[in-house]
Amino acid sequence: MDNKVIKAALLGLGTVGTGVYKVLKNQESEMEAKIGSKVQISRILVRNLEKASEKVEDDSVLTNSCDENINDPLITIVIELMVGMEPARTYILAALRAGKHVVSANKDLIAVHGRELLEAAEANHVDFLFEAAVAGGIPIIRPLKQCLAGNYITEVMGIVNGTTNFILTRMTQDGMEFQDALALATELGYAEADPTADIEGLDAARKVAILASVAFHSRVVFDDVYIEGITKISSKDIRYAKEMGCDIKLLGVAKQAEDGIEAYVCPVLIPSTHQLATVNDSYNAVFVHGDAVEDVMFFGRGAGELPTASAVVGDVFDIVRNIRMGCAARIGCTCYKEIPVKKMEDTYHRYFIRLQVEDRPGVLADITTIFAKYEVSIAQIIQKETKTPGSAEVVVITSTVREGDFRTAMAELGNRSSIRKTSSVLRVYGK
């Protein structure tokens, strides 16, 4: 094989696929010096040939038949940039079984079928790389597998969804309510027409599953991750958090403890002095704690055409280097452990609770009595005035408590006639 020119196929020419095409074109003059070969896109799978022809220099590379990509013996690398589970899973498995290296940015697929894809790559002695599946252009998968391999990592957490971070930033800095901030995010192109995967935390949860699997060497899948979105956050929650020296961020968290792995996505109060509190708008950041390195943070654009394409092309270049050295799959699946994933009710947190209560003597005593019954210790309690006659607003911050016990306490509290409404329940980062 002439390794001076490595031929690749693109599956998809959407936002990221177009970005990959552009980045590879921009790198043409330096590519050979960097990696010893040139990467040539010789096939691009698209749905609409006419529409796609406007995005490429030579429309003869366009096809709507995947078989032309998979079965072409001259194609060495397949770059999968489609959306959803199928037909992406079928195409990737076919490519791997045909002895082709694969690069993917498909977090939906990897968070569920990662084991199957990595095992197929290993069985066929090819690479399956997916740096772009988490945090866009921020390098995190390769650092966890390589640069930080000498660490016992106990926590990976961060802001891994730019849409929700933009919304919460606007709510924090401009005093917007959720719906107004979402409308602005949609207008500016930060939110999809259907933003459900972002605002309900599903997108972040897929990334947490991938990060936890890589960091802790034990398989965590999407269904293992507990999820809460940001749709119930109000400007009042953010204002009260600020009064307590905190910001509210949608965090993806994965922790490794002696009794198992914790994996969840939810809005969290974090101290305004924490590094993640300064990550605003559509930026992402991932915070890693290891026993040797202690704390490191990776920061940058978490999505977008060119940032995500940067991660994809980085994987392509890595594969080309492997091909030139006559090796493949040097670092495949790293899940050699079987650590249980804890149920959310068995995790421990502090909580921020905002309650609408009757404004009469004894209500605060009722709250503290019920909490004490379930060993929920109150660290701080504040009563706020409201414009509703006979009603008061109570804000409670608890000490660390088992989530199952806290839920039971809140259920009993909700049955009391003196409690008119539970407006917000949020977790507070830290012990």
C-alpha positions as CSV (number, residue, x, y, z in Angstrom):
1,M,0.0,0.0,0.0
2,D,1.2,3.5,-0.9
3,N,1.0,5.3,2.5
4,K,1.8,8.6,1.0
5,V,-2.0,9.1,0.3
6,I,-4.5,7.7,2.7
7,K,-8.0,7.6,1.3
8,A,-11.0,8.3,3.6
9,A,-14.8,8.3,3.3
10,L,-17.1,10.7,5.0
11,L,-20.5,9.4,6.2
12,G,-22.5,12.7,6.4
13,L,-21.9,16.2,5.2
14,G,-23.9,18.2,7.8
15,T,-22.4,20.8,10.1
16,V,-19.5,18.7,11.4
17,G,-19.0,16.8,8.2
18,T,-18.6,20.1,6.3
19,G,-16.2,21.3,9.0
20,V,-14.1,18.1,8.6
21,Y,-14.0,18.7,4.9
22,K,-12.8,22.3,5.4
23,V,-10.2,21.4,8.1
24,L,-8.7,18.7,5.9
25,K,-8.5,21.1,3.0
26,N,-6.9,23.8,5.2
27,Q,-4.3,21.2,6.3
28,E,-3.3,20.0,2.9
29,S,-0.1,22.0,2.6
30,E,1.3,20.9,6.0
31,M,-0.3,17.5,6.3
32,E,2.6,15.4,4.9
33,A,5.1,17.2,7.2
34,K,2.9,16.6,10.2
35,I,1.9,13.0,9.7
36,G,3.9,11.7,6.8
37,S,0.9,11.3,4.5
38,K,-1.9,13.1,2.9
39,V,-5.5,12.3,3.7
40,Q,-7.8,12.4,0.7
41,I,-11.6,12.4,1.0
42,S,-12.5,10.1,-1.9
43,R,-16.2,9.4,-1.0
44,I,-18.8,11.4,0.9
45,L,-22.2,9.7,1.7
46,V,-25.0,12.2,1.6
47,R,-28.8,12.2,1.3
48,N,-29.2,15.0,-1.2
49,L,-26.6,15.1,-3.9
50,E,-27.7,18.4,-5.3
51,K,-27.6,20.2,-2.0
52,A,-24.3,18.7,-1.0
53,S,-22.6,19.6,-4.3
54,E,-22.6,23.3,-3.1
55,K,-20.3,22.3,-0.2
56,V,-17.5,20.5,-2.1
57,E,-15.0,21.3,-4.7
58,D,-15.5,18.1,-6.7
59,D,-19.0,16.7,-6.6
60,S,-17.8,13.4,-8.2
61,V,-16.9,12.3,-4.6
62,L,-20.6,12.4,-3.5
63,T,-22.7,9.3,-3.3
64,N,-25.9,8.2,-1.6
65,S,-24.8,4.5,-1.4
66,C,-22.9,3.5,1.7
67,D,-21.7,0.3,0.0
68,E,-19.4,2.4,-2.2
69,N,-17.6,3.5,1.0
70,I,-17.6,0.2,2.9
71,N,-16.6,-2.0,-0.1
72,D,-14.1,0.2,-1.8
73,P,-10.7,-1.5,-1.1
74,L,-8.9,1.8,-1.6
75,I,-10.6,3.5,1.3
76,T,-8.7,3.0,4.6
77,I,-10.5,5.3,7.0
78,V,-14.3,5.8,7.4
79,I,-15.4,9.0,9.3
80,E,-18.9,8.6,10.6
81,L,-20.6,12.0,11.3
82,M,-24.3,11.0,11.1
83,V,-27.0,11.5,13.7
84,G,-28.7,8.8,15.8
85,M,-28.3,5.1,16.3
86,E,-29.2,3.8,12.9
87,P,-28.0,3.4,10.2
88,A,-24.8,4.7,11.9
89,R,-24.3,1.5,14.0
90,T,-24.8,-0.8,11.0
91,Y,-22.4,1.3,8.8
92,I,-19.7,1.5,11.5
93,L,-19.8,-2.3,12.2
94,A,-19.7,-3.1,8.5
95,A,-16.7,-0.8,8.1
96,L,-14.8,-2.3,11.0
97,R,-15.5,-5.8,9.8
98,A,-14.2,-4.8,6.4
99,G,-10.9,-3.9,8.0
100,K,-11.4,-0.1,7.9
101,H,-10.4,2.3,10.7
102,V,-13.3,4.4,11.9
103,V,-13.6,7.8,13.5
104,S,-16.9,8.8,15.0
105,A,-18.5,11.8,16.8
106,N,-21.7,9.9,17.5
107,K,-22.2,10.2,21.3
108,D,-25.7,8.8,21.2
109,L,-24.4,5.6,19.7
110,I,-21.2,5.3,21.7
111,A,-23.0,5.9,25.0
112,V,-25.2,2.8,24.4
113,H,-23.2,0.5,22.0
114,G,-19.6,1.6,22.8
115,R,-18.5,-1.9,24.0
116,E,-19.8,-3.5,20.8
117,L,-18.0,-1.1,18.5
118,L,-14.7,-1.2,20.4
119,E,-14.8,-5.0,20.5
120,A,-15.5,-5.1,16.8
121,A,-12.5,-2.8,16.2
122,E,-10.2,-5.0,18.3
123,A,-11.4,-8.2,16.6
124,N,-10.6,-6.8,13.2
125,H,-7.3,-5.1,14.3
126,V,-8.4,-1.6,13.4
127,D,-8.8,1.7,15.2
128,F,-12.1,3.1,16.5
129,L,-11.6,6.6,17.8
130,F,-14.2,9.0,19.1
131,E,-12.6,12.1,20.6
132,A,-15.3,14.4,19.2
133,A,-18.1,12.6,20.9
134,V,-17.5,14.5,24.1
135,A,-17.0,18.3,24.5
136,G,-16.5,19.1,20.9
137,G,-13.0,20.6,20.3
138,I,-11.8,20.0,23.8
139,P,-9.3,17.1,24.1
140,I,-10.5,14.9,26.9
141,I,-10.8,11.2,25.7
142,R,-7.2,11.0,24.6
143,P,-5.8,12.7,27.7
144,L,-7.8,10.4,29.9
145,K,-6.6,7.3,28.0
146,Q,-3.0,8.5,27.5
147,C,-1.7,11.6,29.3
148,L,-3.5,10.8,32.6
149,A,-3.1,7.0,32.4
150,G,-0.8,7.0,35.4
151,N,-3.6,8.3,37.7
152,Y,-6.3,6.7,39.7
153,I,-9.1,9.0,38.7
154,T,-11.8,9.6,41.2
155,E,-13.9,12.3,39.6
156,V,-14.7,13.7,36.2
157,M,-17.2,16.5,36.1
158,G,-18.0,19.5,34.1
159,I,-20.1,21.6,31.8
160,V,-20.5,19.5,28.7
161,N,-23.5,21.1,27.0
162,G,-23.1,24.6,25.4
163,T,-26.8,25.3,24.9
164,T,-27.8,24.9,28.6
165,N,-24.7,26.8,29.7
166,F,-25.6,29.7,27.4
167,I,-29.2,29.7,28.8
168,L,-28.0,29.7,32.4
169,T,-25.5,32.4,31.7
170,R,-28.1,34.7,30.3
171,M,-30.4,34.0,33.2
172,T,-27.5,34.8,35.6
173,Q,-26.1,37.8,33.9
174,D,-29.3,39.4,32.4
175,G,-31.9,38.2,34.8
176,M,-33.9,36.4,32.1
177,E,-36.4,33.7,32.8
178,F,-35.8,30.3,31.3
179,Q,-38.2,30.6,28.4
180,D,-36.8,33.9,27.3
181,A,-33.2,32.7,27.5
182,L,-34.2,29.6,25.5
183,A,-35.8,31.8,22.8
184,L,-32.6,33.8,22.6
185,A,-30.5,30.7,22.3
186,T,-32.7,29.4,19.5
187,E,-32.5,32.8,17.7
188,L,-28.7,32.8,17.9
189,G,-28.4,29.2,16.7
190,Y,-27.2,27.8,20.1
191,A,-30.4,25.7,20.5
192,E,-31.9,23.3,18.0
193,A,-35.5,23.7,16.8
194,D,-36.2,20.8,19.2
195,P,-34.0,21.5,22.2
196,T,-35.2,18.6,24.3
197,A,-31.9,16.6,24.3
198,D,-30.1,19.7,25.6
199,I,-32.4,21.3,28.1
200,E,-33.6,18.0,29.6
201,G,-29.9,16.9,30.2
202,L,-30.0,13.9,27.7
203,D,-27.0,15.2,25.6
204,A,-24.9,15.7,28.7
205,A,-25.8,12.3,30.1
206,R,-24.5,10.6,27.0
207,K,-21.2,12.3,27.4
208,V,-21.1,11.5,31.1
209,A,-21.5,7.8,30.3
210,I,-18.6,7.9,27.9
211,L,-16.4,9.9,30.3
212,A,-17.1,7.6,33.2
213,S,-16.3,4.5,31.1
214,V,-13.0,5.9,30.0
215,A,-12.0,7.4,33.3
216,F,-12.9,4.5,35.6
217,H,-12.1,1.6,33.2
218,S,-15.6,0.2,33.8
219,R,-18.6,0.3,31.4
220,V,-21.2,2.9,32.1
221,V,-24.0,3.3,29.6
222,F,-26.6,6.0,29.0
223,D,-29.3,4.2,31.1
224,D,-27.0,4.2,34.1
225,V,-26.9,8.0,34.3
226,Y,-29.4,9.9,36.5
227,I,-30.8,12.9,34.6
228,E,-32.4,16.2,35.5
229,G,-32.6,19.2,33.1
230,I,-32.8,22.9,33.6
231,T,-36.4,23.6,32.6
232,K,-37.6,24.2,36.2
233,I,-34.8,26.7,37.0
234,S,-36.1,30.2,37.7
235,S,-34.4,33.6,37.9
236,K,-35.3,33.6,41.6
237,D,-33.3,30.4,42.2
238,I,-30.3,32.0,40.5
239,R,-30.7,35.2,42.5
240,Y,-30.9,33.3,45.8
241,A,-27.9,31.2,44.8
242,K,-26.0,34.4,44.2
243,E,-26.9,35.7,47.6
244,M,-25.3,32.5,49.0
245,G,-22.1,33.0,46.9
246,C,-23.0,30.4,44.3
247,D,-23.9,30.0,40.6
248,I,-26.2,27.4,39.1
249,K,-24.7,25.2,36.4
250,L,-25.9,22.1,34.6
251,L,-23.1,19.7,35.6
252,G,-22.3,16.2,34.4
253,V,-20.7,14.3,37.2
254,A,-19.0,10.9,37.4
255,K,-17.4,9.8,40.7
256,Q,-15.6,6.6,41.7
257,A,-15.9,5.5,45.3
258,E,-15.2,2.2,47.1
259,D,-18.9,1.1,46.8
260,G,-19.3,2.0,43.1
261,I,-19.6,4.7,40.4
262,E,-21.9,7.7,40.7
263,A,-23.0,9.1,37.3
264,Y,-25.6,11.9,37.1
265,V,-26.5,15.2,35.3
266,C,-28.4,17.9,37.1
267,P,-28.4,21.6,37.8
268,V,-26.1,22.3,40.8
269,L,-25.2,25.2,43.0
270,I,-21.4,25.6,42.9
271,P,-19.4,28.3,44.7
272,S,-18.8,31.4,42.6
273,T,-15.1,30.9,43.3
274,H,-14.9,27.5,41.6
275,Q,-13.3,27.4,38.2
276,L,-16.4,26.0,36.6
277,A,-18.5,29.0,37.8
278,T,-16.5,31.2,35.4
279,V,-17.3,29.1,32.3
280,N,-20.0,31.0,30.6
281,D,-22.1,31.2,27.4
282,S,-21.5,28.2,25.0
283,Y,-18.1,27.2,26.4
284,N,-17.5,23.8,28.0
285,A,-15.1,22.7,30.6
286,V,-14.2,19.3,32.1
287,F,-12.7,19.0,35.6
288,V,-10.6,15.9,36.4
289,H,-9.3,14.8,39.8
290,G,-6.5,12.2,39.9
291,D,-4.4,10.9,42.7
292,A,-1.1,11.9,41.1
293,V,-2.0,15.0,39.0
294,E,-4.6,16.2,41.6
295,D,-6.9,18.7,39.7
296,V,-6.8,19.6,36.0
297,M,-9.4,21.4,33.9
298,F,-9.9,21.3,30.1
299,F,-11.7,24.3,28.7
300,G,-12.9,25.4,25.2
301,R,-15.6,25.3,22.6
302,G,-17.8,22.3,23.3
303,A,-19.6,22.2,19.9
304,G,-19.7,23.9,16.5
305,E,-18.6,23.1,13.0
306,L,-14.8,23.7,13.3
307,P,-14.2,22.9,17.0
308,T,-15.8,19.5,16.6
309,A,-14.1,19.0,13.2
310,S,-10.8,19.7,15.0
311,A,-11.3,16.7,17.3
312,V,-12.3,14.5,14.4
313,V,-9.3,15.4,12.3
314,G,-7.0,14.8,15.3
315,D,-8.3,11.3,15.4
316,V,-7.8,10.8,11.7
317,F,-4.2,12.0,12.0
318,D,-3.6,9.6,14.9
319,I,-4.8,6.7,12.8
320,V,-2.6,7.8,9.8
321,R,0.5,7.8,12.1
322,N,-0.5,4.2,13.3
323,I,-0.9,3.1,9.7
324,R,2.6,4.4,8.8
325,M,4.1,2.6,11.8
326,G,2.4,-0.6,10.9
327,C,0.2,-0.8,14.0
328,A,-3.4,-0.3,15.0
329,A,-5.7,-0.4,18.0
330,R,-2.8,0.4,20.4
331,I,-5.4,1.9,22.8
332,G,-8.8,0.3,22.3
333,C,-11.4,-0.5,24.9
334,T,-10.0,0.3,28.4
335,C,-12.9,-1.1,30.4
336,Y,-11.2,-4.0,32.1
337,K,-13.1,-3.6,35.4
338,E,-16.7,-4.3,36.4
339,I,-17.6,-1.7,39.0
340,P,-21.3,-1.3,39.9
341,V,-23.1,2.0,39.2
342,K,-24.8,3.2,42.3
343,K,-28.5,4.1,42.3
344,M,-29.1,7.9,42.8
345,E,-30.9,7.3,46.1
346,D,-27.6,5.9,47.5
347,T,-25.6,9.0,46.8
348,Y,-24.9,11.8,49.2
349,H,-25.5,15.5,48.6
350,R,-26.3,18.9,50.1
351,Y,-29.6,20.4,48.9
352,F,-31.1,23.8,48.2
353,I,-34.9,23.8,48.8
354,R,-37.3,26.7,48.1
355,L,-40.7,26.3,49.7
356,Q,-44.0,28.3,49.7
357,V,-45.5,27.9,53.2
358,E,-48.3,29.3,55.3
359,D,-47.1,32.4,57.2
360,R,-47.9,31.3,60.7
361,P,-46.1,30.3,63.9
362,G,-44.9,26.7,64.0
363,V,-44.3,26.1,60.3
364,L,-40.5,26.2,60.6
365,A,-40.7,23.9,63.5
366,D,-42.7,21.4,61.4
367,I,-40.0,21.5,58.7
368,T,-37.2,21.0,61.1
369,T,-39.0,18.1,62.9
370,I,-39.7,16.2,59.7
371,F,-36.1,16.7,58.5
372,A,-34.7,15.5,61.8
373,K,-36.9,12.4,61.6
374,Y,-35.0,11.4,58.5
375,E,-31.6,12.7,59.6
376,V,-31.7,15.6,57.3
377,S,-29.6,18.2,59.0
378,I,-30.3,21.9,58.2
379,A,-27.2,24.0,57.7
380,Q,-29.1,27.3,56.9
381,I,-32.8,28.4,56.8
382,I,-34.0,31.8,55.6
383,Q,-37.6,33.1,55.5
384,K,-38.4,35.5,52.6
385,E,-41.4,37.8,52.3
386,T,-43.9,37.3,49.4
387,K,-46.6,39.4,47.9
388,T,-49.2,36.7,48.6
389,P,-51.1,37.4,51.9
390,G,-50.7,34.6,54.4
391,S,-47.9,33.0,52.5
392,A,-44.1,33.0,53.1
393,E,-41.1,31.7,51.2
394,V,-38.6,29.5,53.0
395,V,-35.2,28.7,51.6
396,V,-33.3,25.8,53.2
397,I,-29.8,24.5,52.7
398,T,-29.1,21.1,54.1
399,S,-25.9,19.4,55.3
400,T,-24.8,16.3,53.4
401,V,-27.5,13.6,53.5
402,R,-28.3,10.3,51.7
403,E,-30.6,11.1,48.7
404,G,-33.0,8.3,49.5
405,D,-33.6,9.7,53.0
406,F,-33.9,13.2,51.7
407,R,-36.6,12.2,49.2
408,T,-38.6,10.4,51.9
409,A,-38.4,13.5,54.1
410,M,-39.5,15.8,51.2
411,A,-42.4,13.4,50.4
412,E,-43.7,13.6,54.0
413,L,-43.1,17.4,54.0
414,G,-45.2,17.7,50.8
415,N,-48.2,16.1,52.5
416,R,-48.3,18.8,55.2
417,S,-51.1,21.4,54.7
418,S,-48.7,24.1,55.8
419,I,-46.5,23.4,52.8
420,R,-48.3,25.0,49.8
421,K,-45.6,24.3,47.2
422,T,-42.1,23.0,46.7
423,S,-40.8,25.5,44.2
424,S,-37.2,24.2,43.8
425,V,-35.0,21.4,44.9
426,L,-31.4,21.6,43.7
427,R,-28.2,19.9,44.7
428,V,-25.3,21.9,46.2
429,Y,-21.7,20.9,45.1
430,G,-19.3,20.0,47.8
431,K,-19.5,18.5,51.3
